């Protein structure tokens, strides 16, 4: 197994730190604190992203009848992971998690367990290798049946927009009509402090993550049927009743059906 490098901050561990998890190292805490000093709203972004995923999964299970999920770019397990939300609502749900990091692999195998009626599996693969992802996922999922592809805060690691769009198109192209794309990523054009913090992080030596203009995030859904309200700040995607009303953040996402 590849040795875990604890000398360089890692995005999955920093995200875990912002979400209140314990699976991180001092270098990650330092990077996370430096980031939040420039942009304190990053914790709201992290939590807003996870809450969006929970609401989208709830719709997929309860309204769309989806029972298969391909979650690419899993990150470290925290709370309300895909299998937890899906199997809580439909215990027979089957989930394949995909990531390409030894620490994520170790924790996923230990923590991402399944109900007896369903299944969870972990695939060690890079988002830039969709053929490997699909071949491995087919061991657990029946890819002839409608499946939800989940890409949450992962495509920012693919710098070239055309390449990122190609990955999405390749993965969705292998799934049948009635499948869904659930996607969210950090966006430019909403919060200048967020952009400054992310740009500084990208220059720190860590694996960079690229915020994208909203129209580039929306382009990932080309050819699909977007559900209302479309591609919006994740806090505004079908928010639960709350007071005060949620504020928009620099994280856009949406849910779309393959016709």
C-alpha positions, 0 to 999 in steps of 0.5 A: 500500500502507498505510504500516507504522506503526513507532511503535506496537507491533503484536501480529504483530510482538511475537509474532514477537519472542517466537518468536525472529523478526527481523521486528519493530521496537524499539517491538515489542521494548520492548512485548514486554519490558514484557509479559514483565517482568509475565508471563515465561510469555508466551514459553511461551504463544507457543511452546505455541500454535505447537506445538499448531498443528503437532500439530493439522495433523499429525493433519489431514493424516495421520489425517483426510486433509485437503489444504485449509487456510484459515488466518485471522490468519496473522501473520508467518511464523516456523517451522512455518507451516501450509503447511510442516507440511502440505506436508511431510506431503502436498506436494499440500496447498493453503493460503490465508493471510488477514491484514489488515496491510501488513507481514504481506502483504509477508513472506507474499508473499516467504516463504510459497512452495509445493511444485510439487504444491500451492499457497499464496495470501495474502488481504488481508482482515479476520477480521470480513469472512468473505464477503470471505475466502470469496470470495477463498479460493475462487480457490485452494481448492475449498470443496466439498471438506473444508477445515480452518479455522484460527483461531489467536490471532485471535478475541481481536481481536474484542472482542464474543463474539457477533460472534466466534461469528458469524464462526466460524459464518459461515466454518464454514457455508460449508464441507462436512461433513468439514471441521475447525475448529482454534482456539486463543486466550488464556484467562482464569482460569488465570494472573493474571499473564498477565491483568495483562500483557494488560490493561496491553498493551491500554491501551498504544495497541496494537490490543487482544487480549481473553483469554476465559473457557474456556467462551467459547472452547469455545462457538466449537465449538458444533455440531461434533464435538470430538476428544479431549481437547476444549478444553484448555490447548494444551500438554495437547492430545495432547502429544508424549512429554516429560519433564517432563510439560507444564504447563497455560498460559493458552491453550486450543484444540481441533480439531473436525469438522463432521458 
